[in-house]
Amino acid sequence: MKKKRIWLGISLCLMLVAAGCGSNNNNSGAGASSAPAGTVGAAGTAAPDTKTYKIAVSQYVEHPSLDATYDGIIAALKDAGIEEGKNLKIDFENAQADQANNLSIAQKIASEKNDLVIGIATPPAQALVQAIKNDTPILFAAVTDPLDAKVVTNLEHPGGNVSGASDTNPEAITRLMDFIATQFPNVKKLGLIINEGEPNAVVMADKAKAALDKHGIELVKAPITNTSEVKQAAQSLVGRADALYITLDNSVVSGVDSIIQVANENKLPFFSSDRDTVEKGAVATVGFKYYDHGYQVGQMAVDVLKNGKKIGDLPVTVQQKLDVILNLKAAAAQGVEVTDAMKAAVTDQANDIIQ
């Protein structure tokens, strides 16, 4: 009988211990369900990031360079695990090169709550900086001169809530003008189609003129106020200029097909400031891929959204890898005989000589 009581006591103790263990396991399970993202489970796999990001993008107009910039931004976010339809919501707005639209889009975005705002091209960047008065991070892309546009006051240490990437390196303009002067000796007057209402276009035109002056080449301007005037402006330069040129001028680039048509019909060499236009039918530029430019801005977005960096601590970047980009088919269409010296000016001939 005594033994029986002893065994009964032992059994009760074991039951209490088991109950206690079961209670601890249940608490651990509850804790696991609310563990932070990235916690490694029993199977050794990382728990998915459940945070959802919301960004707003304002793009000035639809054209190849700005579209490629946007694609690069989205690709960089996706590569970092931030993907639309999964954990990313994007409010994409396009002003269609209308300044009134551009301002109203900025005001709309400013009234909403976003984790990050991106302006693609100078006018959206300016409008967003003026409209957003809180600390919402603002990134800009495809802005020619961030200082002149007054979107930042310092390139190395922007401070505040704004940073981004400039889509021009002054060296690119100088190198293109030098290329024209040395490889196209018959060009004494270079015709420029320009919307002088776009600050970025004016800045680039001034740099081009300064470079051309050193070679004794005159810059002849054909001004426009909107894209519908581009063809007429290009036609007005026939007989007044020996070649055509455009800057990173959104209104002009949007109508670039008509410039290519005029250049081909009148055998006028046409030079652009971006690779995408050369791929469409300009003869040459000194530049880079806008997709890469956008990807760089997308990586900055990842630093802010995912890595917790303060946007004002991120330096404004410029493209360092520049090359002459030459389109052989466009050259033939515009009466240009491509020489060995022209090809020799291209560093990466496999990628930057377009057949």
C-alpha angles and dihedrals in degrees: 000000000000091000089050091056091048092053090046090054092049091050092052091051092051090051091052092049091049091049090051092051091049090052092052092050092052092051090050090052092053091049092050092055091059097039118132119265114278096035110146114234131206091277091056095244124130116245112243121261104255097188115117119211127207122200135171123213125197115192120185100216142342113261134129099266096048092041090052089049091055091047090053092051092051091047093053091050091049092050088055092052097262105121134168112246092027112051102341131080117191127195101198118190129182120197093199089224091296114132093204089055090046093056095045091050090053091050091048092051091046090056092056133072114249135164090220139002125207128197117198111202130010101281095054091045091052093046094049093049090051096044102044109075099168129072097272106142113250123198124187131202133183092025111146101202114010092184096051090044088053095228089126134012098208129035099200097043108019094173122188118054102312136088138129145133132299115224095213138063112199087225089066092061093046092047092050092050089048090050091052092047095049101036099036105045092168092064106099096150123040115200117218123196106203144169101213089194088076109080093204091057092050093050092051093045090054091051091048092050092050090052093045093049089064088059096043092247119142121225109219114196128212105188126209135180099203142010095264089068097054098094094048090049091051091049090050089062094057105110092012099068137038094214140006130241137181133190128214086291110154096205092049098042089053088063097039095122090069091051091052089051092052092045093051095045093049099035093240117153108239121208125190137187098232137057095231092063091049089053088053095050117296116125100232151339140172107241152089142257115291089211088064090048090053092046089056090053089047090056089053088052090053090051090055100039102037108016097045097235120157109246093220089061093058112094118232106253134212131197111268101178105079129167140168108260115203129190110203095188092051090047091056092048090053096046096255119147105214109221131201088249090058091051091046089059089065111088099191099040095170092062106020102048104079114204 
